[in-house]
């Protein structure tokens, strides 16, 4: 059984990961405007895959960033579907 401290630590890490993902989108958008060195799309997608999907979607919406890059958008949506499916399966296994 998971202790409350472990659950809180996991939640804190998830919050930090989403904040880092959101800030990565902000930084990449700022660099795009200045034509500076960009953050690789693969890095942004890995952050989402690691659990930062809500931060990625919030960053896209807040900064209007990566909204028209169809390969990127499709991959981000695929990651979100994969994560939601994993959550649904985990919930089903825990509740049966």
Helices and strands as residue ranges (DSSP letters): H 4-33, H 41-47, I 48-52, H 53-63, H 70-95
